[in-house]
Amino acid sequence: MQGTEGATSRTIKREMRMSTRQAAESTTLPESALWNMYIELRRREDPDANPLLVQGLKSILDRRSYSASRIPIIDPDPMEHKLVDDAYLGELFKAYKRCICSHRTQPAGQLLRDIETQLSGH
């Protein structure tokens, strides 16, 4: 979802939920779109931002674990991890994307648990 700044939080949340279901139809890494929507909700201090991100990433990762998955691995913005105010969370997401782009779903799963742990402290 481009231009999330002008969208309502409700619209962004709906897009986050829909983007996980439509991940295979994306042309670039669907996790990037999810991350950008998360950043906007986090900026707005929306309490649903963290659970929606984790839920979305888990859903996409689960679908990626199937060998016939056609979910794209093209990273549209390698620097987007710097958009978040928590540097450690940003680095975890960067490492997660690296694993996804190299088809390493097991290490990505561990990083996702680390992301979830980091978010539980916020």
C-alpha angles and dihedrals in degrees: 000000000000121000099021091166092082096041123095119251089245091056092048091050091050090049091050091054093045095046092062091053092047097043094121091056092058121103095210137031105310089205088067092057089047091050093051092051089047091052090054093049090046090051087054089049091237110175092217094059098090098045092045092052094049093044091049095047091048091050094050093043090051090054091046091057090072112091092224093056114133097190109140122251099195108126108216096190120023090183099052092102087076092065092082123083092225106078094194092052089049092052091048090053091047091053090045091055091048090055092047093049090052093046093248101142098163095059088041088056091055091048089050089055088050090050090050091050091049091050093048088066091059 
